[in-house]
């Protein structure tokens, strides 16, 4: 079957392919993050707290941004996916991870943690902070 992977499957596949990034322990500065976001036409209005890893990544047809921040249960992955539009929130689940893909004004964003991680505050904070650069 030559079906394109669902966004949910692509997101989980990407996290599983990049597991080593979960354990990076850098503390990236605001300017470094801004430099990564600028080419995508998105910016951060203010900080989202500690970011342990940030890099460009490819998900399906689009380039996006892969961020790792510390959580309570373990690292939390944030994937900013410009151009990857969704109509409403989608749950993402695997035996190890759970999270959500949410619509944004530039595309969508996935926030994925270890099972049991409380993600609502992170989703709210990142949704408010990362915006289209108008």
N, C-alpha and C positions, 0 to 999 in steps of 0.2 A: 504494500500500500504506500502510495507516494503522497500521503496527506502531509501538509506542513504541520509541524508540532504545534500543539496549542501553546498559548503564551504561558500558561501555568506549567506545562511540561518543560518548556524552554527555560523558564526561570529556575526550576528545580534542577534541571540538567546542568545549567550554568553554575549554580552553587556547588553541586557535587563535583563538577570538573575543577573547581577553584577552591577546594577545601583548605588548601594551605594558606590562602589569604585570611582565613578566619583567625589565624593565630599570629598574624603580624601585629606588631606592637609599636607602631610609630604614633606620634601625636601630630597630625598634620595641621599646619597653620591655615588660617583663613585665606591668605593670598594664594597658597598652593591650590586650595580648592577652587578659588575663583578662576585661576588659570585653566583648570580642567573643565569648568562649567561654561566659560565664555564662548568657546567655539560652537556650543549647542544652543546658544541664545537663551541660556538660563542663568540665574544668579541666586545667591543666598542673601536674603535681607539682613540676617544676623547669624550668629553661630548656631550649630546644632550640638555643641559640646564636643567631647573628644572623638576624633576620627582616627582609627588605627590603621586604616588602609584606604586608599582611593586610587582608582585607575580607570582607564577606558576599557570598555568591553564590547563585545558584539552579541546581540541577542536577536535571533531571527535575521531580518533584513537590515536592522538599524544598529548604529553604534550607540552605546549608552555609557553610563557611569556607575561603577561598582564601588560602594562605600561599605566599610565595616565599622560599627561602633560597639562599645561595650554594652552588654545587657546584664540582667540579673541572673539568668540561667546560663549565659554564655554569650558569644558574640552575636550581634544582630547584623544581617545583611540588608543594605538598602540598594536597590537597583533603580536608577533614574533612567526612564526609557522614552526619550523624546521621539515623537512621531509614531509611537506604538499606542494608538488610542483604544480605550475600552469604554463601554457604555456605563458599566457600573462595577462595583467591587466584586472581586472573585477571590474565593478562598484558595489557599495553596497548602497542600498537606502531603507529608511523606512520613514514613515511620519515625524519622528523626526531627524533621522541621515542620513548623506551621507558620502561616502568615497570610498575607493578603496582597492582592494587586488592586490599586485604587486609581481612578481617573485623575488626571491633573490637567492644567490648561496647556501644557506643552506635550502631553502624551499620557504616560502612566508611570506609576512608581510601584515597586514591590518592596514590602518590608517583611522579612522572614527571620524568625528566631528559632531557637531550640523549642521543643514541645514545652508548653507551660509558661513560656515568656509572655508577659503582659505587654502588648504592643500598642495599645490605643494611644498612650501619651506620645510615643515616638512618631506614630503616623500623623497625629495632629500637629506636632512640632515641625516635622519635616514638610508636611503639606503647606504650612503657613510660611515656612522659611525659604523653601526653594521655589522660585517663581520665574515665569517667563520674563525675559529681559525686554521690556517694552521701550 
